[in-house]
């Protein structure tokens, strides 16, 4: 069955998403900046209240260059989250796995990792980038807005995300190998970064995925 991941920026978002059929949550703040690290207290309140898996965005600025993210990761290590959402580029625009390793150093070994949309902005072909992430071996998911995200293996899969709507979701299901789908604005009324998650919209997305 297709998996539906919804961005939550508050406890209210998280509860609404879970109640209407989300399978997993990505927690972040500042959706208008494509997601920054959320406050620890918000994450703590959500993981106590929901039963579905939670992954937390680690990103301090509207940039893919590394900052002081290890301190952010350490703040979440006592919380029952499934894993993190992060990724970095180096000065030449390539995926920066050395920075990623430094950031992930405080993370428990059982935490999973979604490499976020820095993947789409990185230098190199889709195939080369995918192969590099697979060789690195830390991520189990890549969030991408590329309709060409057809590459999958047992350890590494794409999550379709970035501009998904009720209208274009069927095309994504037909034309990609993705079976996990990530929504932010499409789950909100109005479809704007500061709007709250709308249970009816999430339910429509859930029903549509289940029917395809």
WOFEN-V956682 format. One record per backbone hydrogen bond with DSSP energy under -1.0 kcal/mol. NH is the residue of the N-H (numbers start at 0). CO is the residue of the C=O. E is the energy in kcal/mol with one decimal. If there is no record, write none. Layout:
# WOFEN-V956682
[[NH,CO,E] [NH,CO,E]]
This chain:
# WOFEN-V956682
[[2,178,-2.8] [4,180,-3.4] [5,23,-2.1] [6,182,-2.2] [7,25,-2.8] [13,9,-2.2] [14,10,-2.5] [15,11,-2.2] [16,12,-2.6] [17,13,-2.5] [18,14,-2.4] [19,15,-1.2] [20,17,-1.3] [21,16,-2.6] [22,3,-3.0] [23,3,-1.4] [24,52,-2.3] [25,5,-1.9] [26,54,-3.0] [27,7,-1.7] [28,35,-2.5] [32,29,-2.0] [33,30,-1.6] [34,29,-2.1] [35,28,-2.8] [36,58,-2.7] [42,38,-1.9] [43,39,-2.9] [44,40,-2.0] [45,41,-1.9] [46,42,-2.6] [47,43,-1.2] [49,45,-2.0] [54,24,-2.6] [55,82,-2.1] [56,26,-2.9] [57,84,-2.7] [62,60,-2.8] [70,67,-1.1] [72,68,-2.3] [73,69,-2.3] [74,70,-1.1] [75,72,-1.8] [78,75,-2.1] [80,78,-2.0] [81,53,-2.7] [82,53,-1.3] [83,111,-2.2] [84,55,-2.4] [85,113,-2.0] [88,63,-2.4] [89,93,-2.7] [92,89,-2.1] [95,87,-2.8] [99,95,-1.7] [100,96,-2.4] [101,97,-1.9] [102,98,-2.4] [103,99,-2.2] [106,103,-1.6] [110,107,-1.6] [111,81,-2.6] [113,83,-2.6] [114,140,-2.9] [118,115,-2.1] [122,92,-2.6] [128,124,-2.7] [129,125,-2.6] [130,126,-2.4] [131,127,-2.1] [132,128,-2.3] [133,129,-2.3] [134,130,-2.4] [135,131,-2.2] [136,132,-1.9] [139,112,-2.3] [140,112,-1.6] [141,156,-2.0] [142,114,-2.7] [143,158,-2.5] [148,145,-1.6] [149,147,-2.9] [152,155,-1.9] [156,139,-1.7] [158,141,-3.2] [159,179,-2.6] [160,143,-2.5] [168,164,-1.6] [171,167,-1.8] [172,168,-2.2] [173,169,-2.2] [174,170,-2.8] [175,171,-1.5] [180,2,-2.8] [181,159,-3.2] [182,4,-2.5] [186,183,-1.2] [187,184,-2.1] [188,195,-1.2] [191,189,-2.7] [194,191,-1.4] [197,186,-3.2] [201,197,-2.2] [202,198,-2.6] [203,199,-2.1] [204,200,-2.3] [205,201,-2.7] [206,202,-2.7] [207,203,-2.4] [208,204,-2.5] [209,205,-2.3] [210,206,-1.2]]
